[in-house]
């Protein structure tokens, strides 16, 4: 029986790579994108690495809304039959480097999309998996936003990293599996995504609460 998989995150090369890997493991999966709403942002990224559209079920999500997080979960359950794995990918878009050039509107967008949004979504999936007594929650992020990372994306990643650590620390007492994934290998999104897929395939309750780090050199986890 195919697992019900939902992927949520920013439009990015990392999310496209993760989507491509997950599509190999499920006949259908749900995708909830955070569009780039920052001022001066260009056209949305094309997901060339993603599979053909028929396997994908696109769902709407307003990250800064607690009600929208609940609605997203219910919509995914209705369309997939059940949600067995939730993969959340935080890879914030660039918002400019100089503090003086960061607009108040962009600060609000980043707060809603990259802080409140993840908190609301994790809370909903955690409650659903706890009620069912099973499920897998995966939190994915790059170690940095790249060599040109600016103030807002750096802060957003720091918050998500800290949030992930807190969620993993509480995983021992939960009936579902919680895993963290990070990578310091900029530009190797495909390798990172394949690594994530392998770990999810091998996931067990014994490994819940573990932070997996991907890299070409040294130990991977």
C-alpha positions in Angstrom: 0.0 0.0 0.0 1.4 3.4 -1.0 2.3 5.8 1.8 0.6 9.1 2.0 3.3 11.7 1.7 3.0 15.5 2.0 5.8 17.9 1.2 5.7 21.5 2.3 8.2 24.2 1.8 9.7 27.1 -0.2 10.1 27.1 -3.9 13.7 26.1 -4.3 16.1 23.6 -5.9 16.2 21.7 -2.6 12.4 21.2 -2.5 12.3 20.2 -6.1 15.0 17.5 -5.4 13.1 16.2 -2.4 9.9 16.1 -4.4 11.6 14.1 -7.1 12.8 11.5 -4.6 9.5 11.2 -2.8 7.6 10.7 -6.1 9.6 7.5 -6.6 8.1 6.2 -3.3 4.5 7.0 -3.8 1.9 6.8 -6.6 0.5 10.2 -5.4 1.8 12.8 -3.0 0.7 16.2 -1.8 2.7 19.4 -2.3 2.1 22.7 -0.4 4.4 25.5 -1.6 5.3 28.8 0.1 5.5 31.3 -2.8 8.2 33.9 -2.7 6.3 37.0 -1.6 9.3 39.1 -0.9 9.5 42.5 -2.6 11.6 42.5 -5.8 11.4 38.7 -6.1 11.5 37.3 -9.6 9.4 34.7 -11.3 8.9 31.4 -9.3 11.5 28.8 -9.8 10.8 26.1 -12.4 10.9 22.7 -10.8 12.8 20.9 -13.5 13.8 18.1 -11.1 10.3 17.4 -10.2 8.3 14.6 -11.7 5.3 15.0 -14.1 2.3 16.7 -12.6 -0.1 13.7 -12.6 1.5 12.3 -9.4 1.4 15.6 -7.6 -1.6 17.0 -5.7 -1.1 20.7 -5.1 -2.7 22.1 -2.0 -3.1 25.7 -0.9 -1.5 26.9 2.3 -1.2 30.3 4.0 1.7 29.7 6.4 1.0 32.5 8.9 -2.5 31.1 9.6 -3.1 28.4 12.2 -6.5 27.7 10.6 -4.8 27.2 7.2 -2.4 24.7 8.8 -5.4 22.6 10.0 -7.1 22.9 6.7 -4.0 21.8 4.9 -3.8 18.6 7.0 -7.4 17.8 6.4 -7.1 18.4 2.7 -4.1 16.1 2.5 -5.9 13.4 4.4 -8.9 13.7 2.2 -6.9 13.6 -1.1 -4.4 10.9 0.0 -6.6 8.8 2.2 -4.1 9.2 5.1 -0.9 11.2 5.8 1.9 8.9 6.8 4.9 11.2 6.2 5.2 14.9 6.4 8.4 16.4 5.0 8.9 20.1 5.8 11.6 21.9 3.8 12.9 25.2 5.0 15.1 26.9 2.4 14.2 30.6 2.6 14.5 32.9 -0.5 17.0 35.7 -0.5 15.8 39.0 0.9 18.8 41.3 0.5 22.0 41.6 2.5 22.1 45.1 3.9 20.0 45.8 7.0 19.1 49.3 5.8 17.7 47.8 2.6 15.4 45.3 4.2 11.8 46.5 4.1 9.3 46.2 7.0 7.0 44.3 4.7 9.7 41.7 4.0 10.3 41.3 7.7 6.6 40.5 8.2 6.5 38.1 5.3 9.6 36.2 6.6 8.1 36.1 10.1 4.7 34.7 8.9 6.1 32.3 6.3 9.3 31.1 8.0 8.5 31.2 11.7 4.8 31.1 12.5 4.1 28.9 9.5 6.4 26.1 10.6 5.2 26.2 14.2 1.5 25.9 13.2 2.2 23.1 10.7 4.4 21.0 13.0 1.8 21.4 15.8 -1.0 20.1 13.5 1.0 17.1 12.1 2.3 16.2 15.6 -1.2 16.1 17.0 -2.5 14.0 14.1 0.4 11.5 14.3 0.0 11.3 18.1 -3.7 10.6 17.8 -3.0 7.8 15.3 0.0 6.4 17.2 2.2 6.5 14.1 3.6 8.6 11.3 6.9 10.3 10.3 7.7 14.0 10.6 10.9 15.1 8.8 12.4 18.6 9.2 14.8 19.5 6.4 17.1 22.5 5.9 20.5 23.6 4.5 23.1 24.7 7.0 23.3 28.1 5.3 21.3 29.9 2.6 24.5 30.1 0.5 27.5 32.4 0.2 25.3 35.4 -0.5 22.8 34.8 2.3 21.4 38.0 3.9 20.0 39.0 7.2 16.4 37.7 6.9 17.1 34.3 5.4 20.0 33.7 7.8 17.7 34.5 10.7 14.9 32.3 9.4 17.3 29.3 9.0 18.6 29.9 12.6 15.0 29.9 13.9 14.1 26.7 12.0 17.4 25.0 13.2 16.6 25.9 16.8 13.0 24.8 16.3 14.1 21.5 14.9 16.4 20.8 17.8 13.5 21.5 20.2 11.1 19.2 18.4 13.8 16.4 18.2 14.5 16.7 21.9 10.8 15.9 22.7 10.6 13.0 20.2 11.4 10.3 22.7 8.0 10.3 24.3 6.0 10.4 21.1 4.5 7.3 19.3 5.5 8.7 15.9 9.0 9.2 14.3 10.6 12.6 14.2 13.8 13.2 12.2 15.9 16.2 11.3 18.0 16.6 8.1 20.6 19.2 7.4 23.3 19.7 4.7 26.4 21.8 4.4 26.9 20.8 0.8 25.7 23.8 -1.3 24.8 22.8 -4.8 24.3 19.1 -4.1 20.5 19.1 -3.5 20.0 15.9 -5.5 22.5 14.0 -3.3 20.9 15.4 -0.1 17.4 14.5 -1.3 18.5 10.9 -2.0 20.1 10.7 1.4 16.9 11.9 3.0 14.9 9.2 1.1 17.2 6.5 2.2 17.0 7.5 5.8 13.2 7.6 5.7 13.0 4.2 4.1 15.1 2.8 7.0 13.4 4.9 9.7 12.2 3.2 12.9 11.1 4.3 16.4 14.5 3.5 17.7 16.0 6.3 15.6 13.4 8.9 16.3 14.8 12.2 17.5 18.0 11.9 15.5 19.5 14.7 13.5 21.0 13.5 10.2 23.7 15.6 8.6 24.6 15.2 5.0 28.1 15.9 3.6 30.6 14.5 1.1 33.3 14.5 3.7 33.4 12.7 7.0 30.5 11.0 8.7 27.0 11.6 7.3 25.0 11.3 10.5 
